[in-house]
């Protein structure tokens, strides 16, 4: 039987970095911590909850200053967690830089 992880088209890489994000078209910034990243998706934690289908503008800031921040557009596909900390999964639709 094929393991679920083996069915993915792209590997998820665990990453420890911060990110900031906003709803598309909004100037209000939120903060989060990245759990993992693939070429088509991202999973992060945040104190803010968003509905599935919400479009987000995401900026990942690597802890290594030699690596430039990554700006991307994403769509929330799954939200889990509790009333304090939420795990937010997004598909990455566009890398902006």
C-alpha positions as CSV (number, residue, x, y, z in Angstrom):
1,X,0.0,0.0,0.0
2,X,1.3,3.5,-0.9
3,X,2.0,5.7,2.1
4,X,0.0,9.0,2.0
5,X,3.3,11.0,2.1
6,X,4.4,9.1,-1.0
7,X,1.4,10.2,-3.0
8,X,2.4,13.9,-2.8
9,X,3.7,15.4,-6.1
10,X,6.1,17.6,-4.1
11,X,7.9,16.9,-0.8
12,X,7.1,19.1,2.2
13,X,10.2,20.5,3.7
14,X,10.1,21.4,7.4
15,X,11.1,25.0,7.8
16,X,11.6,27.1,10.9
17,X,11.0,30.8,9.9
18,X,8.6,33.6,10.6
19,X,6.1,34.9,8.1
20,X,3.8,37.9,7.8
21,X,0.6,37.8,5.8
22,X,-2.5,39.8,5.1
23,X,-5.8,39.2,3.4
24,X,-5.5,40.1,-0.3
25,X,-6.3,43.8,-0.7
26,X,-6.0,44.6,3.1
27,X,-3.1,46.5,4.7
28,X,-3.6,44.7,8.1
29,X,-0.6,42.5,8.8
30,X,-0.7,39.2,10.8
31,X,2.3,37.1,12.0
32,X,2.8,33.4,11.9
33,X,5.4,30.6,12.1
34,X,6.1,28.3,9.2
35,X,5.8,24.5,9.8
36,X,6.5,23.2,6.4
37,X,6.7,24.3,2.7
38,X,6.5,22.7,-0.7
39,X,6.5,24.0,-4.2
40,X,2.7,24.3,-4.2
41,X,1.8,24.8,-0.5
42,X,2.6,26.1,2.9
43,X,1.5,25.1,6.5
44,X,1.9,27.7,9.2
45,X,0.6,28.6,12.6
46,X,-1.1,31.9,13.6
47,X,-3.2,33.3,16.4
48,X,-5.7,34.5,13.7
49,X,-8.3,32.2,12.1
50,X,-9.2,32.5,8.4
51,X,-12.0,30.7,6.4
52,X,-11.2,28.2,3.7
53,X,-11.0,30.0,0.3
54,X,-9.6,33.3,1.8
55,X,-6.9,34.7,-0.4
56,X,-3.7,35.7,1.5
57,X,-0.6,37.7,0.5
58,X,2.3,35.9,2.3
59,X,5.9,37.1,3.0
60,X,8.3,34.5,4.3
61,X,11.4,35.9,6.0
62,X,14.2,33.3,6.3
63,X,16.3,33.3,9.4
64,X,19.4,33.5,7.2
65,X,19.9,37.1,6.2
66,X,21.7,36.0,3.0
67,X,18.3,34.7,1.7
68,X,15.9,37.3,0.4
69,X,12.3,37.2,1.7
70,X,9.8,35.3,-0.5
71,X,6.5,37.0,-1.4
72,X,3.6,34.7,-2.6
73,X,-0.1,34.7,-3.0
74,X,-2.0,31.8,-1.4
75,X,-5.5,30.5,-0.8
76,X,-6.5,28.9,2.5
77,X,-7.4,25.2,2.0
78,X,-7.6,24.0,5.6
79,X,-7.7,25.4,9.1
80,X,-7.2,23.4,12.3
81,X,-6.1,23.9,15.8
82,X,-7.8,25.4,18.8
83,X,-9.1,28.7,19.9
84,X,-5.6,30.0,20.7
85,X,-3.3,28.8,17.9
86,X,-4.5,27.8,14.4
87,X,-2.7,25.7,11.8
88,X,-3.4,27.2,8.4
89,X,-2.7,25.3,5.1
90,X,-2.6,27.3,1.9
91,X,-2.0,26.4,-1.7
92,X,0.6,28.7,-3.3
93,X,-0.8,30.2,-6.5
94,X,1.9,32.7,-7.4
95,X,5.4,33.6,-6.3
96,X,5.6,37.4,-6.6
97,X,9.3,37.9,-6.5
